[in-house]
């Protein structure tokens, strides 16, 4: 029995392997297409030039240069907007911690109230700096007219700047998506605050606030679209204007105001 079993195993081991089936030849056109697909998938894309934002928009001369560069990228659409609305205004606000605090203070209150609260903050703190805020008590901040949520946000900003989690001086050299993400990582800083700071305080030339309804509507009018683009569609539209999307945003808002003014609609 043992000898018989061994013989069977031995015979099984010597059994010749089945011949592989002949490969079915593809037509020449299909083979060429298949090879082309394989080559495209296997070959890495060539690296493009490193992304660098343009100069920060801090004065009228730089803004005029940026508009000219934007015009070169898209002569038809940009030329149309410039013809209808003219050059966008500069609109440059406070930079740094001051600027961020000013934006936080202005949320959900009137301009007059925001100015009064910010004025009290400036009076209470000789230098409105992160260290001064971190050393202050809640009562000190409350006395300036700040609500509890705004106190938490301003304290979070001060802490992030103090620890280096929010490198304000580096935001202008970052791609706008990275700069935006760095800002909104701070407790209480939402997309709107980040967009306003990047565009009008820092002057980032490529910030692109895709969630802004007025900007979406402006793109619809300027580009003669059938419907207002959502954030995803506006992001795709903006790629044609990189690295000057922040300048395009300024121009689109100016165009929107001009068109609505001709229609008799008041835009704040």
C-alpha positions in Angstrom: 0.0 0.0 0.0 2.8 2.5 0.9 4.8 1.5 -2.2 1.7 2.0 -4.4 1.0 5.4 -2.9 4.5 6.6 -3.5 4.4 5.4 -7.1 1.2 7.3 -7.7 2.8 10.5 -6.3 5.9 9.9 -8.4 3.8 9.4 -11.5 1.8 12.6 -10.8 5.0 14.6 -10.4 6.3 13.3 -13.7 3.1 14.2 -15.5 4.0 16.7 -18.2 2.7 20.3 -17.7 -0.1 21.4 -20.0 1.1 23.4 -22.9 0.2 27.1 -22.6 -2.5 28.2 -24.9 -1.4 30.2 -27.9 -2.0 33.9 -27.3 -4.8 35.4 -29.4 -3.3 38.0 -31.7 -5.0 41.4 -31.5 -5.5 43.4 -34.7 -2.6 45.7 -35.4 -4.7 48.9 -34.6 -5.8 47.5 -31.2 -2.2 46.4 -30.4 -0.9 49.9 -31.1 -3.6 51.5 -29.0 -2.9 49.2 -26.2 0.8 49.9 -26.3 0.2 53.6 -26.4 -2.1 53.4 -23.3 0.6 51.4 -21.5 3.3 53.9 -22.4 1.1 56.9 -21.2 0.4 55.2 -17.9 4.0 54.1 -17.3 5.7 57.4 -18.3 5.5 60.0 -15.5 4.4 63.5 -16.5 7.2 66.0 -17.0 7.4 68.3 -14.0 6.2 71.8 -14.8 7.7 75.0 -13.6 7.6 75.6 -9.8 4.6 77.6 -8.7 5.3 81.0 -7.4 2.6 83.6 -6.7 3.2 87.0 -8.2 4.1 90.1 -6.1 1.6 91.0 -3.4 -0.9 93.6 -4.5 0.0 96.4 -2.2 -0.1 99.5 -4.4 -1.7 100.8 -7.7 1.4 100.2 -9.8 1.6 96.5 -8.9 -2.2 96.1 -9.4 -1.9 97.7 -12.9 1.0 95.3 -13.7 -1.1 92.4 -12.5 -4.1 93.4 -14.6 -1.9 93.6 -17.6 -0.5 90.1 -17.0 -4.0 88.8 -16.5 -5.1 90.4 -19.8 -2.3 88.5 -21.6 -3.6 85.2 -20.2 -7.2 85.8 -21.4 -7.5 88.8 -23.8 -11.1 88.3 -24.7 -12.8 87.8 -21.3 -10.5 90.2 -19.5 -10.6 92.8 -22.3 -14.4 92.7 -22.2 -14.6 93.3 -18.4 -12.1 96.1 -18.6 -14.0 97.8 -21.4 -17.3 97.6 -19.4 -16.0 98.3 -15.9 -12.5 99.7 -16.1 -9.6 98.8 -13.7 -10.5 97.4 -10.3 -9.8 99.6 -7.2 -6.9 98.7 -4.9 -8.8 98.1 -1.6 -5.9 97.3 0.7 -6.5 96.7 4.4 -4.4 96.1 7.5 -1.9 93.3 7.4 -0.8 90.9 10.1 -2.4 90.2 13.4 -4.0 93.7 13.4 -5.8 92.9 10.1 -7.1 89.5 11.2 -8.4 90.9 14.4 -10.1 93.7 12.5 -11.9 91.2 10.2 -13.0 89.1 13.2 -14.3 92.2 15.0 -16.3 93.3 11.9 -18.3 90.1 11.6 -22.1 90.3 12.1 -22.0 93.9 13.4 -22.4 97.3 11.7 -19.4 99.2 10.4 -19.9 101.8 13.2 -19.9 99.1 15.9 -16.9 97.4 14.5 -14.9 100.6 14.4 -15.8 101.4 18.0 -14.8 98.0 19.3 -11.5 98.0 17.3 -10.8 101.5 18.6 -11.3 100.3 22.2 -8.9 97.4 21.5 -6.3 99.7 20.2 -6.7 102.1 23.2 -6.5 99.2 25.7 -3.4 97.6 24.2 -0.6 100.0 23.2 0.6 97.4 20.7 -2.1 95.1 19.4 0.1 92.0 19.3 -0.4 88.3 20.1 1.7 88.5 23.3 -0.5 91.3 24.7 -3.7 89.4 24.0 -2.4 86.2 25.6 -1.5 88.2 28.7 -4.9 89.8 28.9 -7.8 88.5 30.9 -11.3 87.7 29.6 -12.6 90.7 31.4 -10.0 93.0 29.7 -11.3 91.8 26.3 -14.9 91.8 27.3 -14.5 95.5 28.3 -13.6 96.3 24.7 -17.0 95.0 23.6 -16.0 91.6 22.3 -18.4 88.7 22.4 -17.3 85.5 23.9 -16.9 83.7 20.5 -14.8 86.5 19.1 -12.7 86.5 22.3 -12.0 82.8 21.7 -11.1 83.3 18.1 -8.8 86.2 18.8 -7.1 84.2 21.6 -6.7 81.3 19.2 -5.1 83.5 16.6 -2.7 85.0 19.1 -1.8 81.5 20.3 -1.3 80.2 16.7 1.0 83.1 15.8 2.9 82.9 19.0 3.6 79.2 18.6 4.4 79.4 14.9 1.4 77.3 13.8 0.2 80.4 11.8 3.3 81.8 10.0 1.8 85.1 8.9 4.9 86.3 7.1 5.0 83.2 4.9 1.4 83.2 3.7 2.2 85.5 0.7 4.7 83.0 -0.7 2.4 80.0 -0.3 0.0 78.7 -3.0 -3.4 80.2 -2.1 -4.9 76.8 -1.3 -2.2 76.2 1.3 -2.4 79.7 2.7 -6.2 79.3 3.0 -5.9 76.0 4.7 -3.3 77.4 7.2 -5.7 80.1 8.2 -8.8 78.1 8.5 -6.9 75.6 10.7 -7.1 78.2 13.5 -10.2 77.9 15.7 -12.9 80.4 14.7 -11.3 81.4 11.3 -13.7 80.4 8.5 -13.4 80.5 4.8 -14.8 84.0 4.5 -12.3 85.5 7.0 -9.4 83.7 5.2 -10.5 84.9 1.8 -10.9 88.5 2.9 -7.5 88.5 4.7 -5.6 86.9 1.7 -7.2 89.2 -0.9 -7.5 92.6 0.8 -5.1 92.6 3.7 -2.2 90.5 2.4 -2.9 91.2 -1.2 -2.3 87.7 -2.4 -2.5 87.8 -6.2 -3.9 84.3 -6.7 -6.4 83.9 -3.9 -9.7 82.6 -5.4 -12.8 82.6 -3.1 -14.8 80.1 -5.0 -17.6 80.1 -2.4 -18.4 83.8 -2.9 -21.9 84.1 -4.4 -21.2 87.6 -5.9 -18.1 86.2 -7.6 -20.0 83.2 -9.0 -22.7 85.5 -10.4 -20.1 87.9 -11.8 -18.4 84.9 -13.6 -21.8 83.9 -15.1 -22.4 87.4 -16.4 -18.8 88.1 -17.7 -18.4 84.7 -19.4 -22.0 84.5 -20.6 -22.7 81.2 -18.9 -26.2 79.6 -18.8 -26.2 79.3 -15.0 -24.3 80.5 -12.1 -21.2 78.2 -11.5 -21.0 76.5 -8.1 -17.7 76.4 -6.1 -16.4 73.4 -8.0 -17.2 74.9 -11.4 -15.7 78.3 -10.4 -12.5 76.5 -9.3 -12.2 75.0 -12.8 -12.9 78.3 -14.5 -10.3 80.0 -12.4 -7.5 77.8 -13.6 -7.2 79.8 -16.8 -6.2 82.9 -14.7 -3.6 81.3 -12.4 -1.4 82.8 -10.9 -3.5 86.0 -11.1 -6.9 84.6 -9.9 -7.0 87.1 -7.0 -6.7 89.9 -9.6 -9.4 88.2 -11.7 -11.6 88.2 -8.6 -11.2 91.9 -8.1 -12.0 92.6 -11.7 -15.0 90.3 -11.7 -16.5 92.1 -8.6 -15.8 95.5 -10.3 -17.6 94.2 -13.5 -20.5 92.9 -11.4 -21.0 96.3 -9.8 -20.8 98.1 -13.1 -23.4 95.8 -14.8 -25.8 95.9 -11.8 -25.4 99.7 -11.6 -26.5 100.0 -15.3 -29.5 97.8 -14.4 -30.4 100.1 -11.6 -29.5 97.6 -8.9 -27.6 98.8 -5.8 -24.8 96.5 -4.8 -23.2 97.0 -1.3 
